[in-house]
Amino acid sequence: MGLSDPLVTPFMLTCHLDANAAMVSLISGLATRSGFFPTLLPDVQLVSAYGHVSRCPQIYEPSVIVIAQGSKLAYLEGRTLEYGAGHYLVQALPVPFEYETFATPEQPLLGVYIRFDRAMLGELVQEMGDDGGLPAEPQTPGSMVSAVLDTPMREAVERLLRCLHDPLEARVMGQARLREVLFAALRGSQAGVLRALVQQQGHVARVAASLNHLHQHFSDNLDVATLARFANMSPSTFHEHFKRTTELSPLQYLKRLRLLKAQQLLAAEGLGVAQVAHRVGYQSTSQFSREYKRYFARNPGQESEPRA
């Protein structure tokens, strides 16, 4: 059964329980309800869900997401990735996607979200050398990939989770534990996408530079030519590599990012629809409302709570 097969079985709730028992125990003690939970380390959050979460849009920062129990599916423009128990998700670029969660109150989804530091990643790649025993890099690595949770990765994540229960260990050893998880990922089957992110002359790193500008200025009147300059590419070359890397055109990406930012504002700050539309870059409230409903399948005025 392939991880990118759209017919992949959407639940693996009981698989890998013995291997993941330590992670399940360490997470469940800190995540007692559905949602994302901050930890003693700013770059680490715990995630849990105590029931099925229907398919809905989301965007993550560059991160590694390890699931100890339960299952998730990520849907990206014709691709389906499973990252349930026994797998982890590498999110190299902040790309909008849709996700669905499979869990029950008796067997909740439990996982850990690890936002990675590009500087730390770059240091590790440099120290490991040009090959370092790593898999060959694909010509165009995907922005989001799923990998099997092998023993070195599982053990590194367990050590990270243990230090979250000890304030002294988190303060003294926390960064070392994060570094160890990244090192394990860089020796895993999907190391190529992480390496590509820090290769400054590569297409992925250049697209990442344009995305950084886009995320900081998403409400501005941006165009392809402006974004291409931050990637140091011609507009046509940039458009080609942007779409190949993110699976969206630059303008499609901008629209989805604005809508996702709007959802966060509506849920968290309680602003009016017209205020939010203006803040995310829309000139027309009616156009914003139409596109919001098309994307989220509900009106912007219906938002009341953020979704995990």
Secondary structure, DSSP 8 states (H G I E B T S, - for coil): --TT-TT--S--TTTTHHHHHHHHHHHHTT--SSEEEE-SSTTEEEEEESS-EEEEEE---SEEEEEEESEEEEEETTEEEE-STTEEEEE-S---EEEEEE--SSS-EEEEEEE--HHHHHHHHHHH-S-TT-----SS--SEEEEE--HHHHHHHHHHHHHTT-HHHHHHHHHHHHHHHHHHHTTSTTHHHHHHHT-TTSHHHHHHHHHHHHHHSTTS---HHHHHHHTTS-HHHHHHHHHHHHSS-HHHHHHHHHHHHHHHHHHHH---HHHHHHHTT-S-HHHHHHHHHHHHSS-GGG--S---
